[in-house]
């Protein structure tokens, strides 16, 4: 199998990825994303061919120093103000769809 073939996604793989990120795709969108995903992987393959033997390992590409501000207490919104913006609520909580399997 050539590199080009290994970058091809099947429709089933694209649909599986879509289900993982919880989006619905039409048949035409599945075909479109097959091509886009293959293109992305081709670009990644091109990066893997770059000779980095003379480049020292690093965990940070920029010489930046982490700047931290002092912790400060600021007034928060009232609970009713926050919950007023909730699409669904249950008592004093946001109601959301279950993400994890409860079994």
Biopython code that builds the backbone (N, CA, C, O; Angstrom):
import numpy as np
from Bio.PDB.StructureBuilder import StructureBuilder

atoms = [
    (1, "UNK", "N", (0.852, -1.182, 0.000)),
    (1, "UNK", "CA", (0.000, 0.000, 0.000)),
    (1, "UNK", "C", (0.892, 1.237, 0.000)),
    (1, "UNK", "O", (1.807, 1.330, 0.819)),
    (2, "UNK", "N", (0.653, 2.171, -0.882)),
    (2, "UNK", "CA", (1.457, 3.388, -0.951)),
    (2, "UNK", "C", (1.028, 4.362, 0.133)),
    (2, "UNK", "O", (-0.016, 4.189, 0.762)),
    (3, "UNK", "N", (1.864, 5.414, 0.352)),
    (3, "UNK", "CA", (1.516, 6.424, 1.345)),
    (3, "UNK", "C", (0.193, 7.092, 1.011)),
    (3, "UNK", "O", (-0.597, 7.397, 1.905)),
    (4, "UNK", "N", (-0.052, 7.320, -0.280)),
    (4, "UNK", "CA", (-1.306, 7.952, -0.683)),
    (4, "UNK", "C", (-2.492, 7.080, -0.291)),
    (4, "UNK", "O", (-3.520, 7.586, 0.158)),
    (5, "UNK", "N", (-2.344, 5.754, -0.463)),
    (5, "UNK", "CA", (-3.427, 4.848, -0.092)),
    (5, "UNK", "C", (-3.642, 4.820, 1.419)),
    (5, "UNK", "O", (-4.778, 4.712, 1.881)),
    (6, "UNK", "N", (-2.562, 4.916, 2.187)),
    (6, "UNK", "CA", (-2.690, 4.855, 3.640)),
    (6, "UNK", "C", (-3.351, 6.107, 4.200)),
    (6, "UNK", "O", (-3.821, 6.100, 5.338)),
    (7, "UNK", "N", (-3.395, 7.185, 3.415)),
    (7, "UNK", "CA", (-4.030, 8.419, 3.863)),
    (7, "UNK", "C", (-5.515, 8.472, 3.520)),
    (7, "UNK", "O", (-6.193, 9.440, 3.862)),
    (8, "UNK", "N", (-6.021, 7.452, 2.855)),
    (8, "UNK", "CA", (-7.426, 7.454, 2.460)),
    (8, "UNK", "C", (-8.298, 6.974, 3.620)),
    (8, "UNK", "O", (-7.968, 6.006, 4.305)),
    (9, "UNK", "N", (-9.394, 7.655, 3.820)),
    (9, "UNK", "CA", (-10.369, 7.272, 4.830)),
    (9, "UNK", "C", (-11.558, 6.625, 4.137)),
    (9, "UNK", "O", (-11.964, 7.054, 3.058)),
    (10, "UNK", "N", (-12.107, 5.603, 4.753)),
    (10, "UNK", "CA", (-13.344, 5.029, 4.228)),
    (10, "UNK", "C", (-14.512, 5.868, 4.736)),
    (10, "UNK", "O", (-14.374, 6.630, 5.693)),
    (11, "UNK", "N", (-15.642, 5.720, 4.096)),
    (11, "UNK", "CA", (-16.844, 6.423, 4.555)),
    (11, "UNK", "C", (-17.179, 6.009, 5.984)),
    (11, "UNK", "O", (-17.608, 6.834, 6.791)),
    (12, "UNK", "N", (-16.982, 4.733, 6.293)),
    (12, "UNK", "CA", (-17.273, 4.239, 7.644)),
    (12, "UNK", "C", (-16.372, 4.910, 8.677)),
    (12, "UNK", "O", (-16.827, 5.234, 9.775)),
    (13, "UNK", "N", (-15.098, 5.123, 8.338)),
    (13, "UNK", "CA", (-14.188, 5.782, 9.272)),
    (13, "UNK", "C", (-14.595, 7.236, 9.503)),
    (13, "UNK", "O", (-14.542, 7.726, 10.631)),
    (14, "UNK", "N", (-14.997, 7.919, 8.445)),
    (14, "UNK", "CA", (-15.430, 9.316, 8.587)),
    (14, "UNK", "C", (-16.696, 9.378, 9.438)),
    (14, "UNK", "O", (-16.827, 10.252, 10.295)),
    (15, "UNK", "N", (-17.618, 8.465, 9.205)),
    (15, "UNK", "CA", (-18.848, 8.449, 10.010)),
    (15, "UNK", "C", (-18.527, 8.139, 11.478)),
    (15, "UNK", "O", (-19.152, 8.695, 12.381)),
    (16, "UNK", "N", (-17.561, 7.261, 11.712)),
    (16, "UNK", "CA", (-17.156, 6.953, 13.087)),
    (16, "UNK", "C", (-16.565, 8.192, 13.758)),
    (16, "UNK", "O", (-16.901, 8.498, 14.902)),
    (17, "UNK", "N", (-15.685, 8.907, 13.049)),
    (17, "UNK", "CA", (-15.130, 10.148, 13.592)),
    (17, "UNK", "C", (-16.235, 11.154, 13.889)),
    (17, "UNK", "O", (-16.212, 11.822, 14.923)),
    (18, "UNK", "N", (-17.192, 11.261, 12.989)),
    (18, "UNK", "CA", (-18.309, 12.190, 13.190)),
    (18, "UNK", "C", (-19.108, 11.813, 14.431)),
    (18, "UNK", "O", (-19.539, 12.688, 15.182)),
    (19, "UNK", "N", (-19.306, 10.521, 14.649)),
    (19, "UNK", "CA", (-20.055, 10.103, 15.837)),
    (19, "UNK", "C", (-19.277, 10.405, 17.113)),
    (19, "UNK", "O", (-19.872, 10.726, 18.141)),
    (20, "UNK", "N", (-17.953, 10.304, 17.054)),
    (20, "UNK", "CA", (-17.140, 10.606, 18.235)),
    (20, "UNK", "C", (-17.239, 12.073, 18.633)),
    (20, "UNK", "O", (-17.210, 12.405, 19.818)),
    (21, "UNK", "N", (-17.355, 12.947, 17.637)),
    (21, "UNK", "CA", (-17.463, 14.381, 17.936)),
    (21, "UNK", "C", (-18.915, 14.847, 17.917)),
    (21, "UNK", "O", (-19.212, 16.038, 18.000)),
    (22, "UNK", "N", (-19.809, 13.863, 17.803)),
    (22, "UNK", "CA", (-21.242, 14.098, 17.908)),
    (22, "UNK", "C", (-21.769, 15.090, 16.879)),
    (22, "UNK", "O", (-22.494, 16.027, 17.213)),
    (23, "UNK", "N", (-21.388, 14.866, 15.612)),
    (23, "UNK", "CA", (-21.965, 15.648, 14.521)),
    (23, "UNK", "C", (-22.581, 14.694, 13.506)),
    (23, "UNK", "O", (-22.128, 13.561, 13.342)),
    (24, "UNK", "N", (-23.602, 15.164, 12.842)),
    (24, "UNK", "CA", (-24.244, 14.364, 11.807)),
    (24, "UNK", "C", (-23.779, 14.878, 10.453)),
    (24, "UNK", "O", (-23.729, 16.088, 10.230)),
    (25, "UNK", "N", (-23.441, 13.973, 9.555)),
    (25, "UNK", "CA", (-22.975, 14.340, 8.225)),
    (25, "UNK", "C", (-23.874, 13.722, 7.165)),
    (25, "UNK", "O", (-24.341, 12.591, 7.301)),
    (26, "UNK", "N", (-24.104, 14.491, 6.106)),
    (26, "UNK", "CA", (-24.810, 13.944, 4.954)),
    (26, "UNK", "C", (-23.825, 13.101, 4.154)),
    (26, "UNK", "O", (-22.621, 13.148, 4.403)),
    (27, "UNK", "N", (-24.329, 12.333, 3.198)),
    (27, "UNK", "CA", (-23.452, 11.517, 2.355)),
    (27, "UNK", "C", (-22.450, 12.385, 1.600)),
    (27, "UNK", "O", (-21.287, 12.010, 1.453)),
    (28, "UNK", "N", (-22.900, 13.548, 1.119)),
    (28, "UNK", "CA", (-21.976, 14.423, 0.381)),
    (28, "UNK", "C", (-20.915, 15.011, 1.311)),
    (28, "UNK", "O", (-19.770, 15.199, 0.900)),
    (29, "UNK", "N", (-21.283, 15.302, 2.556)),
    (29, "UNK", "CA", (-20.303, 15.809, 3.518)),
    (29, "UNK", "C", (-19.282, 14.731, 3.869)),
    (29, "UNK", "O", (-18.100, 15.027, 4.041)),
    (30, "UNK", "N", (-19.733, 13.488, 3.975)),
    (30, "UNK", "CA", (-18.806, 12.381, 4.251)),
    (30, "UNK", "C", (-17.762, 12.313, 3.149)),
    (30, "UNK", "O", (-16.569, 12.198, 3.431)),
    (31, "UNK", "N", (-18.197, 12.381, 1.905)),
    (31, "UNK", "CA", (-17.251, 12.326, 0.780)),
    (31, "UNK", "C", (-16.305, 13.523, 0.796)),
    (31, "UNK", "O", (-15.113, 13.379, 0.525)),
    (32, "UNK", "N", (-16.832, 14.694, 1.112)),
    (32, "UNK", "CA", (-15.992, 15.894, 1.179)),
    (32, "UNK", "C", (-14.930, 15.747, 2.266)),
    (32, "UNK", "O", (-13.762, 16.061, 2.039)),
    (33, "UNK", "N", (-15.328, 15.272, 3.438)),
    (33, "UNK", "CA", (-14.382, 15.124, 4.540)),
    (33, "UNK", "C", (-13.371, 14.013, 4.292)),
    (33, "UNK", "O", (-12.249, 14.082, 4.794)),
    (34, "UNK", "N", (-13.746, 12.990, 3.529)),
    (34, "UNK", "CA", (-12.766, 11.953, 3.174)),
    (34, "UNK", "C", (-11.578, 12.607, 2.482)),
    (34, "UNK", "O", (-10.427, 12.320, 2.811)),
    (35, "UNK", "N", (-11.857, 13.483, 1.526)),
    (35, "UNK", "CA", (-10.786, 14.169, 0.803)),
    (35, "UNK", "C", (-10.009, 15.126, 1.684)),
    (35, "UNK", "O", (-8.783, 15.189, 1.605)),
    (36, "UNK", "N", (-10.718, 15.876, 2.530)),
    (36, "UNK", "CA", (-10.043, 16.839, 3.400)),
    (36, "UNK", "C", (-9.141, 16.141, 4.413)),
    (36, "UNK", "O", (-8.022, 16.590, 4.660)),
    (37, "UNK", "N", (-9.618, 15.054, 4.996)),
    (37, "UNK", "CA", (-8.798, 14.321, 5.960)),
    (37, "UNK", "C", (-7.575, 13.708, 5.292)),
    (37, "UNK", "O", (-6.491, 13.703, 5.876)),
    (38, "UNK", "N", (-7.734, 13.195, 4.084)),
    (38, "UNK", "CA", (-6.592, 12.645, 3.345)),
    (38, "UNK", "C", (-5.571, 13.737, 3.066)),
    (38, "UNK", "O", (-4.367, 13.496, 3.155)),
    (39, "UNK", "N", (-6.035, 14.932, 2.731)),
    (39, "UNK", "CA", (-5.131, 16.055, 2.471)),
    (39, "UNK", "C", (-4.363, 16.444, 3.735)),
    (39, "UNK", "O", (-3.161, 16.706, 3.680)),
    (40, "UNK", "N", (-5.052, 16.479, 4.859)),
    (40, "UNK", "CA", (-4.401, 16.815, 6.133)),
    (40, "UNK", "C", (-3.312, 15.796, 6.452)),
    (40, "UNK", "O", (-2.205, 16.171, 6.841)),
    (41, "UNK", "N", (-3.619, 14.509, 6.290)),
    (41, "UNK", "CA", (-2.621, 13.478, 6.575)),
    (41, "UNK", "C", (-1.443, 13.548, 5.613)),
    (41, "UNK", "O", (-0.316, 13.241, 6.002)),
    (42, "UNK", "N", (-1.680, 13.944, 4.374)),
    (42, "UNK", "CA", (-0.580, 14.107, 3.416)),
    (42, "UNK", "C", (0.368, 15.205, 3.873)),
    (42, "UNK", "O", (1.585, 15.071, 3.749)),
    (43, "UNK", "N", (-0.189, 16.293, 4.403)),
    (43, "UNK", "CA", (0.651, 17.376, 4.916)),
    (43, "UNK", "C", (1.455, 16.910, 6.131)),
    (43, "UNK", "O", (2.623, 17.269, 6.280)),
    (44, "UNK", "N", (0.839, 16.122, 6.985)),
    (44, "UNK", "CA", (1.551, 15.589, 8.152)),
    (44, "UNK", "C", (2.664, 14.653, 7.704)),
    (44, "UNK", "O", (3.759, 14.676, 8.267)),
    (45, "UNK", "N", (2.391, 13.826, 6.693)),
    (45, "UNK", "CA", (3.428, 12.946, 6.146)),
    (45, "UNK", "C", (4.605, 13.759, 5.621)),
    (45, "UNK", "O", (5.760, 13.376, 5.806)),
    (46, "UNK", "N", (4.313, 14.883, 4.964)),
    (46, "UNK", "CA", (5.387, 15.733, 4.435)),
    (46, "UNK", "C", (6.243, 16.271, 5.573)),
    (46, "UNK", "O", (7.463, 16.360, 5.437)),
    (47, "UNK", "N", (5.626, 16.629, 6.690)),
    (47, "UNK", "CA", (6.389, 17.120, 7.841)),
    (47, "UNK", "C", (7.289, 16.032, 8.414)),
    (47, "UNK", "O", (8.395, 16.317, 8.872)),
    (48, "UNK", "N", (6.821, 14.793, 8.389)),
    (48, "UNK", "CA", (7.621, 13.705, 8.955)),
    (48, "UNK", "C", (8.859, 13.404, 8.119)),
    (48, "UNK", "O", (9.766, 12.721, 8.594)),
    (49, "UNK", "N", (8.917, 13.898, 6.885)),
    (49, "UNK", "CA", (10.071, 13.665, 6.018)),
    (49, "UNK", "C", (11.172, 14.715, 6.201)),
    (49, "UNK", "O", (12.248, 14.589, 5.616)),
    (50, "UNK", "N", (10.914, 15.739, 7.000)),
    (50, "UNK", "CA", (11.903, 16.796, 7.209)),
    (50, "UNK", "C", (13.039, 16.260, 8.077)),
    (50, "UNK", "O", (12.800, 15.599, 9.088)),
    (51, "UNK", "N", (14.278, 16.550, 7.675)),
    (51, "UNK", "CA", (15.450, 16.116, 8.433)),
    (51, "UNK", "C", (15.621, 17.027, 9.646)),
    (51, "UNK", "O", (15.940, 18.207, 9.501)),
    (52, "UNK", "N", (15.412, 16.486, 10.821)),
    (52, "UNK", "CA", (15.560, 17.255, 12.059)),
    (52, "UNK", "C", (16.740, 16.749, 12.888)),
    (52, "UNK", "O", (16.809, 17.005, 14.090)),
    (53, "UNK", "N", (17.663, 16.035, 12.253)),
    (53, "UNK", "CA", (18.779, 15.445, 12.998)),
    (53, "UNK", "C", (19.658, 16.512, 13.654)),
    (53, "UNK", "O", (20.263, 16.238, 14.690)),
    (54, "UNK", "N", (19.749, 17.707, 13.091)),
    (54, "UNK", "CA", (20.576, 18.755, 13.681)),
    (54, "UNK", "C", (19.820, 19.698, 14.592)),
    (54, "UNK", "O", (20.376, 20.698, 15.047)),
    (55, "UNK", "N", (18.571, 19.399, 14.864)),
    (55, "UNK", "CA", (17.744, 20.276, 15.693)),
    (55, "UNK", "C", (17.671, 19.697, 17.097)),
    (55, "UNK", "O", (17.257, 18.552, 17.278)),
    (56, "UNK", "N", (18.075, 20.487, 18.098)),
    (56, "UNK", "CA", (18.026, 19.957, 19.469)),
    (56, "UNK", "C", (16.573, 19.762, 19.926)),
    (56, "UNK", "O", (15.687, 20.529, 19.551)),
    (57, "UNK", "N", (16.348, 18.736, 20.732)),
    (57, "UNK", "CA", (14.993, 18.505, 21.245)),
    (57, "UNK", "C", (14.541, 19.678, 22.112)),
    (57, "UNK", "O", (15.350, 20.307, 22.795)),
    (58, "UNK", "N", (13.277, 19.955, 22.077)),
    (58, "UNK", "CA", (12.727, 21.032, 22.899)),
    (58, "UNK", "C", (11.298, 20.693, 23.279)),
    (58, "UNK", "O", (10.615, 19.947, 22.577)),
    (59, "UNK", "N", (10.862, 21.235, 24.372)),
    (59, "UNK", "CA", (9.464, 21.057, 24.754)),
    (59, "UNK", "C", (8.684, 22.346, 24.571)),
    (59, "UNK", "O", (7.480, 22.395, 24.827)),
    (60, "UNK", "N", (9.382, 23.404, 24.121)),
    (60, "UNK", "CA", (8.731, 24.687, 23.920)),
    (60, "UNK", "C", (9.418, 25.376, 22.752)),
    (60, "UNK", "O", (10.624, 25.615, 22.806)),
    (61, "UNK", "N", (8.687, 25.698, 21.712)),
    (61, "UNK", "CA", (9.272, 26.304, 20.526)),
    (61, "UNK", "C", (9.580, 27.775, 20.669)),
    (61, "UNK", "O", (10.252, 28.343, 19.808)),
    (62, "UNK", "N", (9.116, 28.403, 21.717)),
    (62, "UNK", "CA", (9.349, 29.835, 21.910)),
    (62, "UNK", "C", (10.046, 30.058, 23.244)),
    (62, "UNK", "O", (9.853, 29.298, 24.193)),
    (63, "UNK", "N", (10.839, 31.086, 23.304)),
    (63, "UNK", "CA", (11.544, 31.421, 24.548)),
    (63, "UNK", "C", (10.678, 32.324, 25.420)),
    (63, "UNK", "O", (11.080, 33.429, 25.783)),
    (64, "UNK", "N", (9.512, 31.849, 25.741)),
    (64, "UNK", "CA", (8.592, 32.629, 26.556)),
    (64, "UNK", "C", (8.628, 32.124, 27.989)),
    (64, "UNK", "O", (8.849, 30.940, 28.245)),
    (65, "UNK", "N", (8.412, 33.027, 28.897)),
    (65, "UNK", "CA", (8.351, 32.675, 30.312)),
    (65, "UNK", "C", (6.893, 32.741, 30.735)),
    (65, "UNK", "O", (6.183, 33.687, 30.392)),
    (66, "UNK", "N", (6.450, 31.745, 31.472)),
    (66, "UNK", "CA", (5.073, 31.712, 31.930)),
    (66, "UNK", "C", (4.836, 32.849, 32.916)),
    (66, "UNK", "O", (5.484, 32.925, 33.960)),
    (67, "UNK", "N", (3.918, 33.717, 32.579)),
    (67, "UNK", "CA", (3.598, 34.854, 33.437)),
    (67, "UNK", "C", (2.319, 34.530, 34.181)),
    (67, "UNK", "O", (1.304, 34.177, 33.580)),
    (68, "UNK", "N", (2.382, 34.654, 35.497)),
    (68, "UNK", "CA", (1.196, 34.387, 36.301)),
    (68, "UNK", "C", (0.833, 35.636, 37.086)),
    (68, "UNK", "O", (1.694, 36.279, 37.686)),
    (69, "UNK", "N", (-0.439, 35.971, 37.074)),
    (69, "UNK", "CA", (-0.923, 37.095, 37.862)),
    (69, "UNK", "C", (-1.231, 36.616, 39.270)),
    (69, "UNK", "O", (-1.460, 35.430, 39.506)),
    (70, "UNK", "N", (-1.230, 37.554, 40.192)),
    (70, "UNK", "CA", (-1.616, 37.225, 41.554)),
    (70, "UNK", "C", (-3.087, 36.844, 41.578)),
    (70, "UNK", "O", (-3.898, 37.404, 40.841)),
    (71, "UNK", "N", (-3.423, 35.880, 42.438)),
    (71, "UNK", "CA", (-4.827, 35.518, 42.601)),
    (71, "UNK", "C", (-5.567, 36.696, 43.213)),
    (71, "UNK", "O", (-5.084, 37.324, 44.155)),
    (72, "UNK", "N", (-6.720, 36.986, 42.682)),
    (72, "UNK", "CA", (-7.525, 38.082, 43.210)),
    (72, "UNK", "C", (-8.975, 37.632, 43.264)),
    (72, "UNK", "O", (-9.462, 36.946, 42.366)),
    (73, "UNK", "N", (-9.639, 38.020, 44.308)),
    (73, "UNK", "CA", (-11.044, 37.693, 44.463)),
    (73, "UNK", "C", (-11.872, 38.792, 43.810)),
    (73, "UNK", "O", (-11.705, 39.975, 44.109)),
    (74, "UNK", "N", (-12.770, 38.384, 42.911)),
    (74, "UNK", "CA", (-13.650, 39.357, 42.272)),
    (74, "UNK", "C", (-15.084, 38.885, 42.445)),
    (74, "UNK", "O", (-15.334, 37.684, 42.557)),
    (75, "UNK", "N", (-16.019, 39.810, 42.468)),
    (75, "UNK", "CA", (-17.418, 39.402, 42.656)),
    (75, "UNK", "C", (-17.900, 38.535, 41.492)),
    (75, "UNK", "O", (-17.602, 38.810, 40.330)),
    (76, "UNK", "N", (-18.636, 37.506, 41.821)),
    (76, "UNK", "CA", (-19.187, 36.612, 40.803)),
    (76, "UNK", "C", (-20.635, 36.996, 40.518)),
    (76, "UNK", "O", (-21.267, 37.717, 41.290)),
    (77, "UNK", "N", (-21.145, 36.498, 39.389)),
    (77, "UNK", "CA", (-22.556, 36.737, 39.075)),
    (77, "UNK", "C", (-23.426, 35.973, 40.063)),
    (77, "UNK", "O", (-23.027, 34.934, 40.590)),
    (78, "UNK", "N", (-24.596, 36.492, 40.298)),
    (78, "UNK", "CA", (-25.555, 35.797, 41.147)),
    (78, "UNK", "C", (-26.034, 34.534, 40.432)),
    (78, "UNK", "O", (-26.113, 34.503, 39.204)),
    (79, "UNK", "N", (-26.351, 33.502, 41.199)),
    (79, "UNK", "CA", (-26.772, 32.223, 40.643)),
    (79, "UNK", "C", (-27.956, 32.395, 39.688)),
    (79, "UNK", "O", (-27.969, 31.798, 38.612)),
    (80, "UNK", "N", (-28.940, 33.195, 40.067)),
    (80, "UNK", "CA", (-30.113, 33.373, 39.209)),
    (80, "UNK", "C", (-29.753, 34.038, 37.885)),
    (80, "UNK", "O", (-30.368, 33.739, 36.861)),
    (81, "UNK", "N", (-28.770, 34.932, 37.887)),
    (81, "UNK", "CA", (-28.326, 35.563, 36.643)),
    (81, "UNK", "C", (-27.704, 34.524, 35.713)),
    (81, "UNK", "O", (-27.958, 34.523, 34.508)),
    (82, "UNK", "N", (-26.899, 33.656, 36.276)),
    (82, "UNK", "CA", (-26.238, 32.626, 35.474)),
    (82, "UNK", "C", (-27.271, 31.647, 34.931)),
    (82, "UNK", "O", (-27.256, 31.323, 33.744)),
    (83, "UNK", "N", (-28.160, 31.179, 35.786)),
    (83, "UNK", "CA", (-29.150, 30.191, 35.370)),
    (83, "UNK", "C", (-30.186, 30.772, 34.413)),
    (83, "UNK", "O", (-30.842, 30.022, 33.690)),
    (84, "UNK", "N", (-30.343, 32.080, 34.396)),
    (84, "UNK", "CA", (-31.286, 32.705, 33.465)),
    (84, "UNK", "C", (-30.866, 32.464, 32.022)),
    (84, "UNK", "O", (-31.707, 32.486, 31.124)),
    (85, "UNK", "N", (-29.581, 32.236, 31.786)),
    (85, "UNK", "CA", (-29.061, 31.999, 30.442)),
    (85, "UNK", "C", (-29.039, 30.524, 30.066)),
    (85, "UNK", "O", (-28.657, 30.182, 28.947)),
    (86, "UNK", "N", (-29.439, 29.651, 30.971)),
    (86, "UNK", "CA", (-29.381, 28.210, 30.708)),
    (86, "UNK", "C", (-30.518, 27.803, 29.781)),
    (86, "UNK", "O", (-31.667, 28.178, 30.014)),
    (87, "UNK", "N", (-30.211, 27.032, 28.721)),
    (87, "UNK", "CA", (-31.288, 26.553, 27.857)),
    (87, "UNK", "C", (-32.232, 25.615, 28.605)),
    (87, "UNK", "O", (-33.437, 25.605, 28.356)),
    (88, "UNK", "N", (-31.673, 24.827, 29.523)),
    (88, "UNK", "CA", (-32.477, 23.944, 30.375)),
    (88, "UNK", "C", (-31.865, 23.967, 31.764)),
    (88, "UNK", "O", (-30.644, 23.996, 31.916)),
    (89, "UNK", "N", (-32.716, 23.953, 32.768)),
    (89, "UNK", "CA", (-32.214, 23.906, 34.137)),
    (89, "UNK", "C", (-33.090, 22.982, 34.958)),
    (89, "UNK", "O", (-34.247, 22.720, 34.629)),
    (90, "UNK", "N", (-32.498, 22.499, 36.037)),
    (90, "UNK", "CA", (-33.221, 21.649, 36.972)),
    (90, "UNK", "C", (-32.867, 22.137, 38.363)),
    (90, "UNK", "O", (-31.733, 21.975, 38.813)),
    (91, "UNK", "N", (-33.824, 22.727, 39.038)),
    (91, "UNK", "CA", (-33.604, 23.371, 40.332)),
    (91, "UNK", "C", (-32.503, 24.419, 40.187)),
    (91, "UNK", "O", (-32.666, 25.392, 39.451)),
    (92, "UNK", "N", (-31.397, 24.228, 40.877)),
    (92, "UNK", "CA", (-30.313, 25.216, 40.841)),
    (92, "UNK", "C", (-29.150, 24.769, 39.965)),
    (92, "UNK", "O", (-28.018, 25.207, 40.169)),
    (93, "UNK", "N", (-29.419, 23.898, 38.986)),
    (93, "UNK", "CA", (-28.350, 23.333, 38.169)),
    (93, "UNK", "C", (-28.680, 23.460, 36.684)),
    (93, "UNK", "O", (-29.845, 23.530, 36.293)),
    (94, "UNK", "N", (-27.614, 23.489, 35.858)),
    (94, "UNK", "CA", (-27.784, 23.375, 34.417)),
    (94, "UNK", "C", (-28.164, 21.937, 34.103)),
    (94, "UNK", "O", (-27.598, 21.010, 34.682)),
    (95, "UNK", "N", (-29.109, 21.739, 33.202)),
    (95, "UNK", "CA", (-29.456, 20.385, 32.761)),
    (95, "UNK", "C", (-28.793, 20.178, 31.405)),
    (95, "UNK", "O", (-29.005, 20.950, 30.470)),
    (96, "UNK", "N", (-27.983, 19.114, 31.313)),
    (96, "UNK", "CA", (-27.266, 18.808, 30.078)),
    (96, "UNK", "C", (-27.505, 17.348, 29.715)),
    (96, "UNK", "O", (-27.889, 16.539, 30.560)),
    (97, "UNK", "N", (-27.272, 17.024, 28.442)),
    (97, "UNK", "CA", (-27.403, 15.637, 27.998)),
    (97, "UNK", "C", (-26.254, 14.814, 28.571)),
    (97, "UNK", "O", (-25.130, 15.300, 28.694)),
    (98, "UNK", "N", (-26.544, 13.577, 28.915)),
    (98, "UNK", "CA", (-25.511, 12.676, 29.427)),
    (98, "UNK", "C", (-24.471, 12.433, 28.346)),
    (98, "UNK", "O", (-24.806, 12.229, 27.179)),
    (99, "UNK", "N", (-23.218, 12.455, 28.741)),
    (99, "UNK", "CA", (-22.123, 12.221, 27.808)),
    (99, "UNK", "C", (-21.509, 10.848, 28.059)),
    (99, "UNK", "O", (-21.108, 10.164, 27.118)),
    (100, "UNK", "N", (-21.436, 10.452, 29.303)),
    (100, "UNK", "CA", (-20.839, 9.171, 29.662)),
    (100, "UNK", "C", (-21.928, 8.129, 29.867)),
    (100, "UNK", "O", (-23.029, 8.446, 30.316)),
    (101, "UNK", "N", (-21.612, 6.898, 29.538)),
    (101, "UNK", "CA", (-22.536, 5.787, 29.712)),
    (101, "UNK", "C", (-22.732, 5.542, 31.202)),
    (101, "UNK", "O", (-21.755, 5.423, 31.941)),
    (102, "UNK", "N", (-23.960, 5.467, 31.644)),
    (102, "UNK", "CA", (-24.268, 5.295, 33.065)),
    (102, "UNK", "C", (-24.281, 3.839, 33.512)),
    (102, "UNK", "O", (-24.455, 3.572, 34.702)),
    (103, "UNK", "N", (-24.102, 2.886, 32.595)),
    (103, "UNK", "CA", (-24.179, 1.469, 32.979)),
    (103, "UNK", "C", (-22.904, 0.978, 33.602)),
    (103, "UNK", "O", (-22.810, -0.190, 33.978)),
]
sb = StructureBuilder()
sb.init_structure("model")
sb.init_model(0)
sb.init_chain("A")
sb.init_seg("    ")
for serial, (resi, resn, name, xyz) in enumerate(atoms, 1):
    if name == "N":
        sb.init_residue(resn, " ", resi, " ")
    sb.init_atom(name, np.array(xyz, "f"), 0.0, 1.0, " ", f" {name:<3s}", serial, name[0])
structure = sb.get_structure()
